[in-house]
Amino acid sequence: MKSTPPHVSAIAFDLGNVLVQVDHERFCRGLGELAGLSAAEVYGAVFETKLEPAYDKGQVSSREFYQGIAARFRLSLSYSHFCRLWCGIFDPMEGVEAVLAHLAARFPLFLLSNTNELHFRFIQEHFPAILQPFQAFILSFLVGSRKPEPEIYQALVQRAGRPAGEILYLDDKQPFVAAAREQGLVAWQFFSPGELRQELQRHGLW
C-alpha cells in the first residue's frame, strides 16, 4: 500500500530498472564465455561475494576491480574489453524521459543509486538526457554506502535539505523501498513509467 504525507516537496529516483533497463546477465554471459563458466557461476563469483559490493562502495578503484575480476577468473583480459563487457548491460527505459521532464517542472529531482564509476560514466556518456533533470546525484561509490544501508538514504536527506517525510523515493526493489521507509522517506516500488504516472496522479503529485 502506498501512502503520501500531506506535503511532498522532492522526488528521488533509483537508476537501474527505473531510469534505464539493466541486464547483468549480459555481462555474466560474456565473461562466462571467456572463462568457460555459466552465467550463474560468474554472477555468484562477482555479485554474491565482496568483489562487486566493494567496488559499488568506492572501496576499490575501477582498475583494481578489473584486476580483481581478471584474477578471480584467471583471464588475460584487456581493460578496454572488460569495460565493454561491464558496461554493455544498459537499454533505454521507454517513457521515462517524459515523466522526468514533467516532474522536474514542479519538484526538485534527485538520483539515489547503488552504482560504480564505470557504470555511471557510461550512463553520463550514453544517456545524458536521463540525467539532465536531476539537481544532485547520491551515488554509492561516492558516498561510501549502498542501499539498504541507512547512510545512503541519510545522504539523500542531507543533500535535499528537507525533512525525510517530504521526499518521495522510487525504487524497483522492495527491500530498498522498505529500507527507505525505515529512514522516514515516503517510498514506492517502481514498476513502469506508465504505472508511476497513474500513482502520481492518484496522489495529486502529477
PyMOL commands that place a pseudoatom at each C-alpha (Angstrom):
pseudoatom trace, name=CA, resn=MET, resi=1, chain=A, elem=C, hetatm=0, pos=[0.000, 0.000, 0.000]
pseudoatom trace, name=CA, resn=LYS, resi=2, chain=A, elem=C, hetatm=0, pos=[1.345, 3.385, -0.989]
pseudoatom trace, name=CA, resn=SER, resi=3, chain=A, elem=C, hetatm=0, pos=[0.914, 6.368, 1.274]
pseudoatom trace, name=CA, resn=THR, resi=4, chain=A, elem=C, hetatm=0, pos=[1.666, 10.041, 0.776]
pseudoatom trace, name=CA, resn=PRO, resi=5, chain=A, elem=C, hetatm=0, pos=[2.190, 12.637, 3.501]
pseudoatom trace, name=CA, resn=PRO, resi=6, chain=A, elem=C, hetatm=0, pos=[0.415, 15.988, 3.313]
pseudoatom trace, name=CA, resn=HIS, resi=7, chain=A, elem=C, hetatm=0, pos=[3.368, 17.584, 1.550]
pseudoatom trace, name=CA, resn=VAL, resi=8, chain=A, elem=C, hetatm=0, pos=[5.877, 16.005, -0.860]
pseudoatom trace, name=CA, resn=SER, resi=9, chain=A, elem=C, hetatm=0, pos=[8.441, 18.617, -1.822]
pseudoatom trace, name=CA, resn=ALA, resi=10, chain=A, elem=C, hetatm=0, pos=[11.071, 16.489, -3.630]
pseudoatom trace, name=CA, resn=ILE, resi=11, chain=A, elem=C, hetatm=0, pos=[11.258, 13.224, -5.551]
pseudoatom trace, name=CA, resn=ALA, resi=12, chain=A, elem=C, hetatm=0, pos=[14.221, 10.841, -5.730]
pseudoatom trace, name=CA, resn=PHE, resi=13, chain=A, elem=C, hetatm=0, pos=[14.709, 8.070, -8.277]
pseudoatom trace, name=CA, resn=ASP, resi=14, chain=A, elem=C, hetatm=0, pos=[16.748, 4.906, -8.365]
pseudoatom trace, name=CA, resn=LEU, resi=15, chain=A, elem=C, hetatm=0, pos=[18.733, 4.396, -11.589]
pseudoatom trace, name=CA, resn=GLY, resi=16, chain=A, elem=C, hetatm=0, pos=[18.790, 0.745, -12.670]
pseudoatom trace, name=CA, resn=ASN, resi=17, chain=A, elem=C, hetatm=0, pos=[15.478, -0.631, -13.963]
pseudoatom trace, name=CA, resn=VAL, resi=18, chain=A, elem=C, hetatm=0, pos=[13.861, 2.694, -13.151]
pseudoatom trace, name=CA, resn=LEU, resi=19, chain=A, elem=C, hetatm=0, pos=[15.565, 5.211, -15.445]
pseudoatom trace, name=CA, resn=VAL, resi=20, chain=A, elem=C, hetatm=0, pos=[17.376, 2.666, -17.626]
pseudoatom trace, name=CA, resn=GLN, resi=21, chain=A, elem=C, hetatm=0, pos=[16.905, -1.054, -18.093]
pseudoatom trace, name=CA, resn=VAL, resi=22, chain=A, elem=C, hetatm=0, pos=[19.688, -3.230, -16.682]
pseudoatom trace, name=CA, resn=ASP, resi=23, chain=A, elem=C, hetatm=0, pos=[20.575, -6.827, -17.558]
pseudoatom trace, name=CA, resn=HIS, resi=24, chain=A, elem=C, hetatm=0, pos=[23.546, -8.056, -15.510]
pseudoatom trace, name=CA, resn=GLU, resi=25, chain=A, elem=C, hetatm=0, pos=[23.255, -11.455, -17.178]
pseudoatom trace, name=CA, resn=ARG, resi=26, chain=A, elem=C, hetatm=0, pos=[24.769, -9.983, -20.362]
pseudoatom trace, name=CA, resn=PHE, resi=27, chain=A, elem=C, hetatm=0, pos=[27.998, -9.305, -18.526]
pseudoatom trace, name=CA, resn=CYS, resi=28, chain=A, elem=C, hetatm=0, pos=[27.876, -12.711, -16.853]
pseudoatom trace, name=CA, resn=ARG, resi=29, chain=A, elem=C, hetatm=0, pos=[27.298, -14.497, -20.159]
pseudoatom trace, name=CA, resn=GLY, resi=30, chain=A, elem=C, hetatm=0, pos=[30.084, -12.582, -21.889]
pseudoatom trace, name=CA, resn=LEU, resi=31, chain=A, elem=C, hetatm=0, pos=[32.615, -13.195, -19.146]
pseudoatom trace, name=CA, resn=GLY, resi=32, chain=A, elem=C, hetatm=0, pos=[31.424, -16.764, -18.769]
pseudoatom trace, name=CA, resn=GLU, resi=33, chain=A, elem=C, hetatm=0, pos=[32.158, -17.475, -22.434]
pseudoatom trace, name=CA, resn=LEU, resi=34, chain=A, elem=C, hetatm=0, pos=[35.754, -16.336, -21.898]
pseudoatom trace, name=CA, resn=ALA, resi=35, chain=A, elem=C, hetatm=0, pos=[36.154, -18.247, -18.631]
pseudoatom trace, name=CA, resn=GLY, resi=36, chain=A, elem=C, hetatm=0, pos=[34.320, -21.421, -19.615]
pseudoatom trace, name=CA, resn=LEU, resi=37, chain=A, elem=C, hetatm=0, pos=[31.697, -20.893, -16.927]
pseudoatom trace, name=CA, resn=SER, resi=38, chain=A, elem=C, hetatm=0, pos=[27.941, -20.466, -16.821]
pseudoatom trace, name=CA, resn=ALA, resi=39, chain=A, elem=C, hetatm=0, pos=[26.392, -17.051, -16.358]
pseudoatom trace, name=CA, resn=ALA, resi=40, chain=A, elem=C, hetatm=0, pos=[25.125, -18.192, -12.951]
pseudoatom trace, name=CA, resn=GLU, resi=41, chain=A, elem=C, hetatm=0, pos=[28.644, -19.164, -11.855]
pseudoatom trace, name=CA, resn=VAL, resi=42, chain=A, elem=C, hetatm=0, pos=[30.001, -15.780, -12.912]
pseudoatom trace, name=CA, resn=TYR, resi=43, chain=A, elem=C, hetatm=0, pos=[27.157, -13.976, -11.146]
pseudoatom trace, name=CA, resn=GLY, resi=44, chain=A, elem=C, hetatm=0, pos=[27.834, -15.809, -7.919]
pseudoatom trace, name=CA, resn=ALA, resi=45, chain=A, elem=C, hetatm=0, pos=[31.569, -15.121, -8.068]
pseudoatom trace, name=CA, resn=VAL, resi=46, chain=A, elem=C, hetatm=0, pos=[31.135, -11.397, -8.754]
pseudoatom trace, name=CA, resn=PHE, resi=47, chain=A, elem=C, hetatm=0, pos=[27.869, -10.189, -7.248]
pseudoatom trace, name=CA, resn=GLU, resi=48, chain=A, elem=C, hetatm=0, pos=[27.490, -12.602, -4.333]
pseudoatom trace, name=CA, resn=THR, resi=49, chain=A, elem=C, hetatm=0, pos=[30.996, -12.080, -2.955]
pseudoatom trace, name=CA, resn=LYS, resi=50, chain=A, elem=C, hetatm=0, pos=[32.782, -8.991, -1.620]
pseudoatom trace, name=CA, resn=LEU, resi=51, chain=A, elem=C, hetatm=0, pos=[34.123, -8.130, -5.080]
pseudoatom trace, name=CA, resn=GLU, resi=52, chain=A, elem=C, hetatm=0, pos=[31.273, -6.089, -6.573]
pseudoatom trace, name=CA, resn=PRO, resi=53, chain=A, elem=C, hetatm=0, pos=[29.963, -4.582, -3.301]
pseudoatom trace, name=CA, resn=ALA, resi=54, chain=A, elem=C, hetatm=0, pos=[33.426, -3.174, -2.563]
pseudoatom trace, name=CA, resn=TYR, resi=55, chain=A, elem=C, hetatm=0, pos=[33.506, -1.524, -5.988]
pseudoatom trace, name=CA, resn=ASP, resi=56, chain=A, elem=C, hetatm=0, pos=[29.964, -0.198, -5.534]
pseudoatom trace, name=CA, resn=LYS, resi=57, chain=A, elem=C, hetatm=0, pos=[31.051, 1.490, -2.290]
pseudoatom trace, name=CA, resn=GLY, resi=58, chain=A, elem=C, hetatm=0, pos=[34.161, 3.044, -3.789]
pseudoatom trace, name=CA, resn=GLN, resi=59, chain=A, elem=C, hetatm=0, pos=[36.497, 0.896, -1.696]
pseudoatom trace, name=CA, resn=VAL, resi=60, chain=A, elem=C, hetatm=0, pos=[38.443, -0.182, -4.787]
pseudoatom trace, name=CA, resn=SER, resi=61, chain=A, elem=C, hetatm=0, pos=[39.172, 1.732, -7.997]
pseudoatom trace, name=CA, resn=SER, resi=62, chain=A, elem=C, hetatm=0, pos=[37.907, 0.732, -11.438]
pseudoatom trace, name=CA, resn=ARG, resi=63, chain=A, elem=C, hetatm=0, pos=[41.361, -0.611, -12.314]
pseudoatom trace, name=CA, resn=GLU, resi=64, chain=A, elem=C, hetatm=0, pos=[41.526, -2.592, -9.094]
pseudoatom trace, name=CA, resn=PHE, resi=65, chain=A, elem=C, hetatm=0, pos=[38.075, -4.046, -9.729]
pseudoatom trace, name=CA, resn=TYR, resi=66, chain=A, elem=C, hetatm=0, pos=[39.122, -5.049, -13.253]
pseudoatom trace, name=CA, resn=GLN, resi=67, chain=A, elem=C, hetatm=0, pos=[42.282, -6.647, -11.895]
pseudoatom trace, name=CA, resn=GLY, resi=68, chain=A, elem=C, hetatm=0, pos=[40.234, -8.498, -9.293]
pseudoatom trace, name=CA, resn=ILE, resi=69, chain=A, elem=C, hetatm=0, pos=[37.897, -9.864, -11.979]
pseudoatom trace, name=CA, resn=ALA, resi=70, chain=A, elem=C, hetatm=0, pos=[40.800, -10.942, -14.207]
pseudoatom trace, name=CA, resn=ALA, resi=71, chain=A, elem=C, hetatm=0, pos=[42.491, -12.676, -11.277]
pseudoatom trace, name=CA, resn=ARG, resi=72, chain=A, elem=C, hetatm=0, pos=[39.308, -14.307, -9.994]
pseudoatom trace, name=CA, resn=PHE, resi=73, chain=A, elem=C, hetatm=0, pos=[38.631, -15.929, -13.379]
pseudoatom trace, name=CA, resn=ARG, resi=74, chain=A, elem=C, hetatm=0, pos=[42.277, -16.329, -14.426]
pseudoatom trace, name=CA, resn=LEU, resi=75, chain=A, elem=C, hetatm=0, pos=[41.714, -14.350, -17.615]
pseudoatom trace, name=CA, resn=SER, resi=76, chain=A, elem=C, hetatm=0, pos=[44.084, -12.433, -19.843]
pseudoatom trace, name=CA, resn=LEU, resi=77, chain=A, elem=C, hetatm=0, pos=[41.548, -9.700, -20.474]
pseudoatom trace, name=CA, resn=SER, resi=78, chain=A, elem=C, hetatm=0, pos=[42.333, -6.151, -21.608]
pseudoatom trace, name=CA, resn=TYR, resi=79, chain=A, elem=C, hetatm=0, pos=[40.903, -3.283, -19.595]
pseudoatom trace, name=CA, resn=SER, resi=80, chain=A, elem=C, hetatm=0, pos=[39.016, -1.934, -22.624]
pseudoatom trace, name=CA, resn=HIS, resi=81, chain=A, elem=C, hetatm=0, pos=[37.471, -5.357, -23.314]
pseudoatom trace, name=CA, resn=PHE, resi=82, chain=A, elem=C, hetatm=0, pos=[36.454, -5.648, -19.680]
pseudoatom trace, name=CA, resn=CYS, resi=83, chain=A, elem=C, hetatm=0, pos=[34.858, -2.178, -19.765]
pseudoatom trace, name=CA, resn=ARG, resi=84, chain=A, elem=C, hetatm=0, pos=[32.817, -3.096, -22.848]
pseudoatom trace, name=CA, resn=LEU, resi=85, chain=A, elem=C, hetatm=0, pos=[31.520, -6.222, -21.123]
pseudoatom trace, name=CA, resn=TRP, resi=86, chain=A, elem=C, hetatm=0, pos=[30.910, -4.496, -17.787]
pseudoatom trace, name=CA, resn=CYS, resi=87, chain=A, elem=C, hetatm=0, pos=[29.028, -1.553, -19.292]
pseudoatom trace, name=CA, resn=GLY, resi=88, chain=A, elem=C, hetatm=0, pos=[27.158, -3.363, -22.065]
pseudoatom trace, name=CA, resn=ILE, resi=89, chain=A, elem=C, hetatm=0, pos=[24.164, -4.076, -19.838]
pseudoatom trace, name=CA, resn=PHE, resi=90, chain=A, elem=C, hetatm=0, pos=[22.004, -0.975, -20.296]
pseudoatom trace, name=CA, resn=ASP, resi=91, chain=A, elem=C, hetatm=0, pos=[18.991, -0.199, -22.509]
pseudoatom trace, name=CA, resn=PRO, resi=92, chain=A, elem=C, hetatm=0, pos=[16.632, 2.792, -22.578]
pseudoatom trace, name=CA, resn=MET, resi=93, chain=A, elem=C, hetatm=0, pos=[13.528, 2.774, -20.385]
pseudoatom trace, name=CA, resn=GLU, resi=94, chain=A, elem=C, hetatm=0, pos=[10.784, 3.833, -22.763]
pseudoatom trace, name=CA, resn=GLY, resi=95, chain=A, elem=C, hetatm=0, pos=[8.603, 6.681, -21.494]
pseudoatom trace, name=CA, resn=VAL, resi=96, chain=A, elem=C, hetatm=0, pos=[10.695, 7.729, -18.518]
pseudoatom trace, name=CA, resn=GLU, resi=97, chain=A, elem=C, hetatm=0, pos=[12.120, 10.919, -20.059]
pseudoatom trace, name=CA, resn=ALA, resi=98, chain=A, elem=C, hetatm=0, pos=[8.649, 12.411, -20.427]
pseudoatom trace, name=CA, resn=VAL, resi=99, chain=A, elem=C, hetatm=0, pos=[7.837, 11.600, -16.802]
pseudoatom trace, name=CA, resn=LEU, resi=100, chain=A, elem=C, hetatm=0, pos=[11.054, 13.234, -15.601]
pseudoatom trace, name=CA, resn=ALA, resi=101, chain=A, elem=C, hetatm=0, pos=[10.515, 16.348, -17.695]
pseudoatom trace, name=CA, resn=HIS, resi=102, chain=A, elem=C, hetatm=0, pos=[7.010, 16.789, -16.322]
pseudoatom trace, name=CA, resn=LEU, resi=103, chain=A, elem=C, hetatm=0, pos=[8.028, 16.267, -12.689]
pseudoatom trace, name=CA, resn=ALA, resi=104, chain=A, elem=C, hetatm=0, pos=[11.113, 18.483, -12.932]
pseudoatom trace, name=CA, resn=ALA, resi=105, chain=A, elem=C, hetatm=0, pos=[8.854, 21.458, -13.658]
pseudoatom trace, name=CA, resn=ARG, resi=106, chain=A, elem=C, hetatm=0, pos=[7.243, 21.017, -10.248]
pseudoatom trace, name=CA, resn=PHE, resi=107, chain=A, elem=C, hetatm=0, pos=[9.717, 19.230, -7.957]
pseudoatom trace, name=CA, resn=PRO, resi=108, chain=A, elem=C, hetatm=0, pos=[13.466, 19.141, -7.391]
pseudoatom trace, name=CA, resn=LEU, resi=109, chain=A, elem=C, hetatm=0, pos=[14.620, 15.701, -8.521]
pseudoatom trace, name=CA, resn=PHE, resi=110, chain=A, elem=C, hetatm=0, pos=[17.428, 13.634, -7.013]
pseudoatom trace, name=CA, resn=LEU, resi=111, chain=A, elem=C, hetatm=0, pos=[19.114, 10.422, -8.110]
pseudoatom trace, name=CA, resn=LEU, resi=112, chain=A, elem=C, hetatm=0, pos=[19.925, 7.771, -5.484]
pseudoatom trace, name=CA, resn=SER, resi=113, chain=A, elem=C, hetatm=0, pos=[21.726, 4.726, -6.819]
pseudoatom trace, name=CA, resn=ASN, resi=114, chain=A, elem=C, hetatm=0, pos=[23.883, 1.753, -5.976]
pseudoatom trace, name=CA, resn=THR, resi=115, chain=A, elem=C, hetatm=0, pos=[26.354, 2.167, -8.811]
pseudoatom trace, name=CA, resn=ASN, resi=116, chain=A, elem=C, hetatm=0, pos=[30.037, 2.389, -9.643]
pseudoatom trace, name=CA, resn=GLU, resi=117, chain=A, elem=C, hetatm=0, pos=[32.381, 4.685, -11.517]
pseudoatom trace, name=CA, resn=LEU, resi=118, chain=A, elem=C, hetatm=0, pos=[32.384, 2.841, -14.844]
pseudoatom trace, name=CA, resn=HIS, resi=119, chain=A, elem=C, hetatm=0, pos=[28.630, 2.335, -14.968]
pseudoatom trace, name=CA, resn=PHE, resi=120, chain=A, elem=C, hetatm=0, pos=[27.825, 5.916, -14.051]
pseudoatom trace, name=CA, resn=ARG, resi=121, chain=A, elem=C, hetatm=0, pos=[30.349, 7.306, -16.531]
pseudoatom trace, name=CA, resn=PHE, resi=122, chain=A, elem=C, hetatm=0, pos=[28.723, 5.134, -19.219]
pseudoatom trace, name=CA, resn=ILE, resi=123, chain=A, elem=C, hetatm=0, pos=[25.271, 6.478, -18.304]
pseudoatom trace, name=CA, resn=GLN, resi=124, chain=A, elem=C, hetatm=0, pos=[26.586, 10.049, -18.460]
pseudoatom trace, name=CA, resn=GLU, resi=125, chain=A, elem=C, hetatm=0, pos=[28.008, 9.447, -21.929]
pseudoatom trace, name=CA, resn=HIS, resi=126, chain=A, elem=C, hetatm=0, pos=[25.185, 7.416, -23.455]
pseudoatom trace, name=CA, resn=PHE, resi=127, chain=A, elem=C, hetatm=0, pos=[22.040, 8.573, -21.613]
pseudoatom trace, name=CA, resn=PRO, resi=128, chain=A, elem=C, hetatm=0, pos=[22.697, 12.275, -20.865]
pseudoatom trace, name=CA, resn=ALA, resi=129, chain=A, elem=C, hetatm=0, pos=[19.050, 13.291, -21.285]
pseudoatom trace, name=CA, resn=ILE, resi=130, chain=A, elem=C, hetatm=0, pos=[18.047, 10.954, -18.446]
pseudoatom trace, name=CA, resn=LEU, resi=131, chain=A, elem=C, hetatm=0, pos=[20.387, 12.709, -16.016]
pseudoatom trace, name=CA, resn=GLN, resi=132, chain=A, elem=C, hetatm=0, pos=[19.737, 16.301, -17.072]
pseudoatom trace, name=CA, resn=PRO, resi=133, chain=A, elem=C, hetatm=0, pos=[16.648, 16.936, -14.875]
pseudoatom trace, name=CA, resn=PHE, resi=134, chain=A, elem=C, hetatm=0, pos=[18.381, 15.951, -11.616]
pseudoatom trace, name=CA, resn=GLN, resi=135, chain=A, elem=C, hetatm=0, pos=[19.680, 18.504, -9.154]
pseudoatom trace, name=CA, resn=ALA, resi=136, chain=A, elem=C, hetatm=0, pos=[22.098, 16.119, -7.434]
pseudoatom trace, name=CA, resn=PHE, resi=137, chain=A, elem=C, hetatm=0, pos=[23.380, 12.545, -7.608]
pseudoatom trace, name=CA, resn=ILE, resi=138, chain=A, elem=C, hetatm=0, pos=[23.699, 10.464, -4.446]
pseudoatom trace, name=CA, resn=LEU, resi=139, chain=A, elem=C, hetatm=0, pos=[25.818, 7.552, -5.647]
pseudoatom trace, name=CA, resn=SER, resi=140, chain=A, elem=C, hetatm=0, pos=[27.060, 4.630, -3.579]
pseudoatom trace, name=CA, resn=PHE, resi=141, chain=A, elem=C, hetatm=0, pos=[30.615, 4.767, -4.879]
pseudoatom trace, name=CA, resn=LEU, resi=142, chain=A, elem=C, hetatm=0, pos=[30.878, 8.442, -3.941]
pseudoatom trace, name=CA, resn=VAL, resi=143, chain=A, elem=C, hetatm=0, pos=[29.195, 8.361, -0.509]
pseudoatom trace, name=CA, resn=GLY, resi=144, chain=A, elem=C, hetatm=0, pos=[30.754, 5.053, 0.594]
pseudoatom trace, name=CA, resn=SER, resi=145, chain=A, elem=C, hetatm=0, pos=[27.430, 3.433, 1.410]
pseudoatom trace, name=CA, resn=ARG, resi=146, chain=A, elem=C, hetatm=0, pos=[24.885, 1.479, -0.569]
pseudoatom trace, name=CA, resn=LYS, resi=147, chain=A, elem=C, hetatm=0, pos=[21.271, 0.500, -0.168]
pseudoatom trace, name=CA, resn=PRO, resi=148, chain=A, elem=C, hetatm=0, pos=[19.870, -0.841, 2.096]
pseudoatom trace, name=CA, resn=GLU, resi=149, chain=A, elem=C, hetatm=0, pos=[22.338, 0.800, 4.492]
pseudoatom trace, name=CA, resn=PRO, resi=150, chain=A, elem=C, hetatm=0, pos=[20.892, 3.818, 6.346]
pseudoatom trace, name=CA, resn=GLU, resi=151, chain=A, elem=C, hetatm=0, pos=[23.785, 6.127, 5.477]
pseudoatom trace, name=CA, resn=ILE, resi=152, chain=A, elem=C, hetatm=0, pos=[22.992, 6.422, 1.769]
pseudoatom trace, name=CA, resn=TYR, resi=153, chain=A, elem=C, hetatm=0, pos=[19.386, 7.400, 2.483]
pseudoatom trace, name=CA, resn=GLN, resi=154, chain=A, elem=C, hetatm=0, pos=[20.542, 9.949, 5.030]
pseudoatom trace, name=CA, resn=ALA, resi=155, chain=A, elem=C, hetatm=0, pos=[22.933, 11.352, 2.427]
pseudoatom trace, name=CA, resn=LEU, resi=156, chain=A, elem=C, hetatm=0, pos=[19.875, 11.949, 0.232]
pseudoatom trace, name=CA, resn=VAL, resi=157, chain=A, elem=C, hetatm=0, pos=[18.028, 13.730, 3.039]
pseudoatom trace, name=CA, resn=GLN, resi=158, chain=A, elem=C, hetatm=0, pos=[21.025, 15.957, 3.709]
pseudoatom trace, name=CA, resn=ARG, resi=159, chain=A, elem=C, hetatm=0, pos=[21.550, 16.770, 0.058]
pseudoatom trace, name=CA, resn=ALA, resi=160, chain=A, elem=C, hetatm=0, pos=[17.861, 17.519, -0.485]
pseudoatom trace, name=CA, resn=GLY, resi=161, chain=A, elem=C, hetatm=0, pos=[17.854, 19.845, 2.506]
pseudoatom trace, name=CA, resn=ARG, resi=162, chain=A, elem=C, hetatm=0, pos=[14.353, 18.973, 3.637]
pseudoatom trace, name=CA, resn=PRO, resi=163, chain=A, elem=C, hetatm=0, pos=[12.663, 16.545, 6.055]
pseudoatom trace, name=CA, resn=ALA, resi=164, chain=A, elem=C, hetatm=0, pos=[12.762, 12.884, 5.043]
pseudoatom trace, name=CA, resn=GLY, resi=165, chain=A, elem=C, hetatm=0, pos=[8.964, 12.755, 5.198]
pseudoatom trace, name=CA, resn=GLU, resi=166, chain=A, elem=C, hetatm=0, pos=[8.753, 15.256, 2.348]
pseudoatom trace, name=CA, resn=ILE, resi=167, chain=A, elem=C, hetatm=0, pos=[10.855, 13.151, -0.028]
pseudoatom trace, name=CA, resn=LEU, resi=168, chain=A, elem=C, hetatm=0, pos=[9.247, 10.531, -2.251]
pseudoatom trace, name=CA, resn=TYR, resi=169, chain=A, elem=C, hetatm=0, pos=[11.703, 7.799, -3.250]
pseudoatom trace, name=CA, resn=LEU, resi=170, chain=A, elem=C, hetatm=0, pos=[11.100, 5.391, -6.142]
pseudoatom trace, name=CA, resn=ASP, resi=171, chain=A, elem=C, hetatm=0, pos=[12.934, 2.053, -6.440]
pseudoatom trace, name=CA, resn=ASP, resi=172, chain=A, elem=C, hetatm=0, pos=[12.223, -1.190, -8.282]
pseudoatom trace, name=CA, resn=LYS, resi=173, chain=A, elem=C, hetatm=0, pos=[13.434, -3.371, -5.389]
pseudoatom trace, name=CA, resn=GLN, resi=174, chain=A, elem=C, hetatm=0, pos=[11.047, -3.821, -2.483]
pseudoatom trace, name=CA, resn=PRO, resi=175, chain=A, elem=C, hetatm=0, pos=[13.787, -4.347, 0.161]
pseudoatom trace, name=CA, resn=PHE, resi=176, chain=A, elem=C, hetatm=0, pos=[15.251, -0.961, -0.751]
pseudoatom trace, name=CA, resn=VAL, resi=177, chain=A, elem=C, hetatm=0, pos=[11.805, 0.609, -0.587]
pseudoatom trace, name=CA, resn=ALA, resi=178, chain=A, elem=C, hetatm=0, pos=[11.349, -0.838, 2.902]
pseudoatom trace, name=CA, resn=ALA, resi=179, chain=A, elem=C, hetatm=0, pos=[14.775, 0.425, 3.991]
pseudoatom trace, name=CA, resn=ALA, resi=180, chain=A, elem=C, hetatm=0, pos=[13.928, 3.915, 2.722]
pseudoatom trace, name=CA, resn=ARG, resi=181, chain=A, elem=C, hetatm=0, pos=[10.729, 3.924, 4.740]
pseudoatom trace, name=CA, resn=GLU, resi=182, chain=A, elem=C, hetatm=0, pos=[12.711, 2.955, 7.845]
pseudoatom trace, name=CA, resn=GLN, resi=183, chain=A, elem=C, hetatm=0, pos=[14.680, 6.179, 7.330]
pseudoatom trace, name=CA, resn=GLY, resi=184, chain=A, elem=C, hetatm=0, pos=[11.477, 8.226, 7.223]
pseudoatom trace, name=CA, resn=LEU, resi=185, chain=A, elem=C, hetatm=0, pos=[11.212, 8.622, 3.463]
pseudoatom trace, name=CA, resn=VAL, resi=186, chain=A, elem=C, hetatm=0, pos=[7.995, 8.127, 1.547]
pseudoatom trace, name=CA, resn=ALA, resi=187, chain=A, elem=C, hetatm=0, pos=[8.885, 5.232, -0.767]
pseudoatom trace, name=CA, resn=TRP, resi=188, chain=A, elem=C, hetatm=0, pos=[7.077, 3.423, -3.543]
pseudoatom trace, name=CA, resn=GLN, resi=189, chain=A, elem=C, hetatm=0, pos=[8.069, 0.414, -5.585]
pseudoatom trace, name=CA, resn=PHE, resi=190, chain=A, elem=C, hetatm=0, pos=[8.556, 1.286, -9.249]
pseudoatom trace, name=CA, resn=PHE, resi=191, chain=A, elem=C, hetatm=0, pos=[7.108, -0.993, -11.945]
pseudoatom trace, name=CA, resn=SER, resi=192, chain=A, elem=C, hetatm=0, pos=[6.890, 1.130, -15.094]
pseudoatom trace, name=CA, resn=PRO, resi=193, chain=A, elem=C, hetatm=0, pos=[6.747, 4.797, -16.165]
pseudoatom trace, name=CA, resn=GLY, resi=194, chain=A, elem=C, hetatm=0, pos=[3.063, 4.394, -17.019]
pseudoatom trace, name=CA, resn=GLU, resi=195, chain=A, elem=C, hetatm=0, pos=[2.101, 2.970, -13.641]
pseudoatom trace, name=CA, resn=LEU, resi=196, chain=A, elem=C, hetatm=0, pos=[4.177, 5.620, -11.884]
pseudoatom trace, name=CA, resn=ARG, resi=197, chain=A, elem=C, hetatm=0, pos=[2.303, 8.357, -13.691]
pseudoatom trace, name=CA, resn=GLN, resi=198, chain=A, elem=C, hetatm=0, pos=[-1.012, 6.839, -12.612]
pseudoatom trace, name=CA, resn=GLU, resi=199, chain=A, elem=C, hetatm=0, pos=[0.102, 6.674, -8.973]
pseudoatom trace, name=CA, resn=LEU, resi=200, chain=A, elem=C, hetatm=0, pos=[1.346, 10.246, -9.036]
pseudoatom trace, name=CA, resn=GLN, resi=201, chain=A, elem=C, hetatm=0, pos=[-1.961, 11.386, -10.493]
pseudoatom trace, name=CA, resn=ARG, resi=202, chain=A, elem=C, hetatm=0, pos=[-3.876, 9.422, -7.875]
pseudoatom trace, name=CA, resn=HIS, resi=203, chain=A, elem=C, hetatm=0, pos=[-1.956, 11.172, -5.084]
pseudoatom trace, name=CA, resn=GLY, resi=204, chain=A, elem=C, hetatm=0, pos=[-2.214, 14.633, -6.613]
pseudoatom trace, name=CA, resn=LEU, resi=205, chain=A, elem=C, hetatm=0, pos=[1.506, 14.796, -7.438]
pseudoatom trace, name=CA, resn=TRP, resi=206, chain=A, elem=C, hetatm=0, pos=[1.254, 14.949, -11.215]
for i in range(1, 206): cmd.bond("trace and resi %d" % i, "trace and resi %d" % (i + 1))
show_as sticks, trace
zoom trace
